[in-house]
Amino acid sequence: MSIVSLADLLAGARPDTHGIAIQDGRQITLSRLRAEVSYNADRLASRAVKRGAVVFEDGYRFVVAILALVKIGAEVILPPNLQAGTLRTLAREFDVLLTDMETDLACKVALVSSLDEAAPFRIDTETSRIDFFTSGSTGEMKRIAKSLTLFEREAGVLEQMWGAELGSSPVIGTVTHQHVFGMTFRIMWPILSGRPFHAEFHPMWEPLMAQLRGPSMLVSSPAQLTRLGGFAPIAAANRPRLLITAGAPLPPDAANETAEIFGCVPTEIFGSTEAGVIAWRRGAADPVLWQPLPSVEVAASEDGILMLRSPHASAQGWCEQADRIAIDADGRFRLEGRADRISKIEGKRVSLQKLERDIAALEWVDEAAVVVLGGKRAFLGAVVKLSNAGLAELARMGKFRFERMLRHELSSTEDVAVLPRRWRFVELMPMDGLGKRRVRDVTALLEQTE
């Protein structure tokens, strides 16, 4: 498939009957998209909208709202969700809220469907501004501006990488489009390459499985791919041609189970809101190594921090990321933890990432997350998902003695002063919709009274 810019698409570069999206099982054509963008743009222009927030469960309406705002030169604000606290935080950032979800905000404006015809028109993707708000690992809101042109450049590279593998397959997903990963893979790349995307996304697997009829691209996350237990392998005719996941590393067991069920080895994406897609990997003999996209230059600073230069990153030139890396001789790299996860406890520097790995390496543990607690008298706390052996040992020994045993085992590799003093054992690790752990979620668990 060839990439067509949004400006050319809306100006008639593809036939009016070209399929853009699939909504409730019905195809939506380019003609309808153009008509609804034009009609809603006129409505927003009559209100002199300068900044519009966009929050939609439906991916097609999400696209209509963004393009309508871009058509009138308004700034697009993309809150990560419609939670009351999030909207209160961002309330001064927008004039209207375009959404298909329930809210009591007076500035809510509903999109209006239009069956009228609209003449071809052009939009300016270079000057368009879409503001994402990401919480990263800390939970603090961070604003990142991108243009539609950056998405177009990125789609060109993705098409070069995997377009032939996909053919004309439609795109199905379990992740929201309110974040860069979902918007890139579920919405923008399909539109620009001419593949239809399913407007609905399905956080639960059952309804998504029902949509798997013939070849497709499936966009998901580790948070969901680690919860596939119980599903039978998909029939060969309905297997995805490409299965994309991002947000966090996919555990090897989950990757193997995913491949068995879908008959498709997951392709993992590494990136950030600022930089977009940086690198990828797929079930190789050494799956910990990441291969940069052909458009992305990667280097390590003197301190081992990831530096990159990319034509589809928000920042121009070389920019620093928040990850430590080690680059292999062939240009691939290994992630070695977040650069911002070094803390000082009792006067001693400790890598939270390394401590998590050491805890997870114990035979009684599957996963671990470590955070700093206690304010001025800082100490560490750990949230731990136990293995079956760990659950049995916890039941046998009791929590107090079990924690002492864990600390004793860790004391062979870590200074006793920096070992976790507070522990919480859970069935599921706290994570957001993309499978990322946030410091505030882990901290909240440790601060709860058991």
N, C-alpha and C positions, 0 to 999 in steps of 0.2 A: 504494500500500500504506500501511497505517497503522502507527504505532509502538505497540508494546505493551511495557510495562516487564517486566523479568525477573521481578519479584515477581508481577505479574498473570499472566504467561505460565505460570509454574509453579503458580499457583493456579487455572488452568483457563480463562484468557481466550480461548484458542484450542482447537479440538477436539483430542481425544487423537490423532486420526489425522493431524494437521497435520505436514507434513514439515519437519524441522529441518536435517538434513544428508544428504549422499550419501556413503556409505562403501563402497569397492570396488564401485561401481555400484549399491548397494542403498540404498533410502531408510530413514532413521532417523526415527521418529515422536516427537512430543512425549511420548507415553505412555512410550516406552522411555527417553527422556532423564530424565523425572521419576523413573522407577523406579531408574535407575542412579545418579543423584545421591543419592537417598534412601538406597539400600543402602550406597554407599560413604561417605556422611556418617556413618552409624551405625558403620561399621568404624573410621573415624578418631576418632570421639567415644570409642569404647571404649579407644583408646590415649591419650586426653587430649591430642590434638594441638593446639598453639596456633599453630604457624607451619609451613606446608608449602610446600616448593619444588615448582614445576610445570615440567617440561620434556618436551614431547611433539612428535613428528613428526606425529602424527595430530591434526587440528584438533578432531574430535568428542570424543576422549578428553581433550584439553586443556580443553574446556568443562566436561565432567563433573567433572574434578578441581577446577577453580576453584569451581564452584557447590557441590560437596560441602564444600569448606573454608569457603566463605562461609556455608553453611547452619548449620554448627556454631560460627560466630563466630571462626574461625581466620584468621590473617593469611596472605595469599597472596604468595609470593616467586617472581618470574619471572626466573631467571638468563637471560642472553642466549643461552647455549649450554650443552652438557654437557661442555665441555672440562675436563680434570682441574684445570688451573690456576684456571679460573673457579670451580669448585666448592670448591676449597681456600680461595680468597679469601672465599667466602660461607658456609663450613661452619658458622660460629657463628650464622648467621642463621635456620636452620630446624631443626625436629625430625625431619621426614621428607622424603624426596624421592619425589615421584610422577612416574613417567616410564615411557615405553615403549621406552627406549633402554638399551643395555648400560652398566653401571657396576659398580664393585666397592665402592661405598659401602654400608655395612651398614644405613643408614637408609632404603634404597630400599623403597618399598611399591608393589605393583602394583595397578592398578584391577581390580575384579572385575565382569564383566558380569552383569546380572540380567534375567531374563525375568518376574520377579514384577510385579504391579501395585503402584502406590504412590498413596496418596490425595493430592490436591492439597495443596500447602503453600506458604507464603510465605517469602521471604528478605528480609533488610534490606540493600538496596543502598546506602543512604545511609552507614551505618557500616562497610560493607565496606572492606577495605584491600588494595590490590594494589600491591606494590612492584616497580618496574622498576629495572634496573641498566643504565645507559647509559654508554658510554665517550666519547661526543661526538667531537670532532676530535683530542683529545689522547691518548686511550687510557686515561685515569684513570677508574676506576669511580665513578659518581655514582648515588646512590639517590634515586628519585622515587616518591612515594606518590600513588596515584589511587584513586578509588572507582568502583564500577560505575555509580553515578548520573551521574558525569561522562561516561561512555560513552553512557548513555541520552540525555542532553541533546544530545550531539554527533550521535548518530544521527538525532535529530529534525531537526536542521538539514540534514544530508546528504540525508535523505529529501525535505525541502522543495526542495533544490537539484536533485536528480537522480532522485527516485523515479519520476516520470512517464516519464522517459526509459528507465528500466530495466524497468518493469512487474513481472512475476513472475519475471524471469530468475534462474537460479542463479548462484552466484559461484564463480569458479575463480581460482587464484593461483599465482604462482611465488615468493612471499616467505613467510618464516616468520611465525607468529603470536606468537612470543616477544617481538617488539618492538611498540610502540604502533601503528605504521602498519599492520602486518599484522593485529593483533588488531582494530583498528577496522574496516578495510574488508573483511577476509576472514571475520571471525567475528561481531563485535558488531552492526554495522549489519544484516547479513543476518538474524541471529536476531531482532532487535527489529522488523524490518520485515516478517518473515514469508517471507523468501526462503531457500531451501535453499542451503547452502554445501558445496562439495566438501571432505571431510575431509583429502584428500591435497593437499600443495602440491608443485610440480614445479620444482626449480631448473633442470632441463634442459627444452628446448622440445619434444622429440619426444613424450614421454608426454602433455604438456599439449595439444598439437595434436590428439591422438587423442580428448580429452575435449570438443572443440569441436563439439558437435552441437546446433544450434539457437542462439538468442540467449543471451547470458550477460553477466556483468560479469567483466572480466579485471583482476586486481590484480598489478602487476609492479613492476620497478625499473629505473633506468637501467643498472645493472650487467648486466641481462639483455637489455634492449631494444637495447643496443648490440652484441649478439651474435646477430642474427637473419639474418645473411647466408646466402643459399642457399635460403631458404624461398619457395615460390610463394605468391601471393595466396590467401587463404582464400575458399572458395565463399561467395557472398552469403548463403545461408541459415544459415551457421554463424558469421557475423561477430559479434563482441561489440557490444553496444549501448553499452557504456561501458568504456573502458580507462583505468585509474587507475595513475599512477606517482608515486613520491616517493622521497626520500632524497638526491637531488642533482639539479641541473638536467639536463634531457635535451638532449643536443646536437641542433642543428637537423637534421643529416643523419640521425640515428637517429630523430628524430620523423617525418621524411618517410618513411623506410623502414618504420617501424612502421605508419603510416597506409596505405601501399601494400599491405602484407601483410595487415593485419587489416581494412582498409576502415573504420577508425575512428580519428579524430584523438585522440591521447593527451591526457588531462586530467592536468596536473601539479599535485601537492599540495605546498604548503609548510607545514611545521609543526615541532613539537618534542615530545619526550616530555612535558615539563611542560605545554605549552599545547594539545597536540592539534593539530587542523587550524586553521591560521591563514588561509591564502589559497589561491587556485587560479588557473590560467591554462590556456588551450587554444588552440593554433595560431592566435592572432590576428595582425593585421597587425603589431603590435608585441609579440611574445611575451615580452619581458623584463619586462613589467609584470605585477604580481600583484594580483588582486582579493580583498580580504578577504571572508571568509564574512559573511553578513548578521548573524550573532550576535557578530562580533568587531569591537571598536573598535581602531583602529590610529593611533598618533601617533609622531612623531620627537622625541627629546629635543633639548636645545640642542646636544649633540655628535653628533646624527644617529643615535642608537641607537634601535632599534625598541622601542617601548613598546606594550603591548596590554592590553586588558581583555576577558575572555571568560568566559561562564558554564560552559564546559567545560574551563577551565584549572585546574591544581592549586592555583595561588595565587589568592586573592581580590583584587579591586581591580586597579589598574594594576601591571603587572610588566614588568621589563626583560628583553629577550632579548639574545643575543650577536651580533646582526647590525646593520650600518649600513644605513640606507635613505634614499631620497629619495622623498617623496610627491608624486604628480601632483595637478593641480587637481581631478580627478574622484575622488580618494580612492584610486586605485591606487598601487602603490609599486614602486620598483626596488631590488633588493638591491645593495649596494655593498661587499660583503665582510664578513668577520667582524670584530667589534670587537676581538677578542683577537689579531689577526694583525698587529700593529704591533711591530716589533722594532728594537733599536738595535745597529748594526754599525759598528765603528770610530768610535763616537761620533755616528753619523748614524742618524736614524730612517728606517726603510724599511717600506713596506707590502708584505707578502709576497703579498697578493692582487693588487696592481697589478703586481708583478714577474712573477707567474705569467701575467697577461694579456699583458704585454709580450713574454714569451718565446713564448707561444702564438701571438702575432701574426706572428712571423717565418715566412717562407715555408717553412722547413725543418721546422717544428714543428706537431704536431696538438694536443698537450696538455702541460701542465707542472705540477709540484708542487714547491714550494720550502719548505725547513725550515731551522731554525737548528741548526748543529753546533758542536762544539769547546769546550763548557764556558765557562771564563772568557775565553778568546781566541776569542770567537764569530765564526763565518763562516757563509756560506750554502752549501747544497747543493741541486741541482736534479735531479729525476727527470723525464725527458722522453720522450714518445712522438713519434717523428719521422714526418713525412709521407714519401711516396714520394720526393719531391725531396731530403728530408733524408737518407734512407737511402742514396741514390745518392751524395750529397755526402760523407757519412761514409766510405763505401767508397773514394771517390776520394782524399780528403785524409788519412784516418787520424784517429784520435780526438784526438790532441794538437792538430793544426792546426785541426780542426773546432771544438773547444771554444774556441780562441782567436778564431776567426771569429765564433762566437756572442757572446762577450764584447765583441768590437769593435762588432758591430751594436747591442748593448744599450747601449753607452757613449754613444750619442747621446741617450738618454732617462734613463739612470740614472748615478749617481756610480759610478766604477770601483770604489771601496772596498767597495760593497755588492753587487757582482755575484757570482754563485755561483762558488766556487772548486773545488767538486767536482761532477761531473756523472755521471749514470747514464742510459744510453739503453735503453729497454725496449720490448717489443712490446705489452704491456698494462700500464696504470697499476694500481698497487695500490689495491684498494678492498674494502670489506666487502660483505656480502650485499645491502645497500640502495644500493650505489653510492657510499657516502661514503668519502672518503679520510681515513685516520687518520694523525696525525703519526708515531706509533711505527712504522707499516708503511713509510712513506716513509723514515724515518730508518734503519730496519733495512736497506733496500735500499742506501742510500748508504754504510753502514758495512761492507757485504760487500766482500770482496776479489774483484775481477773476474779 
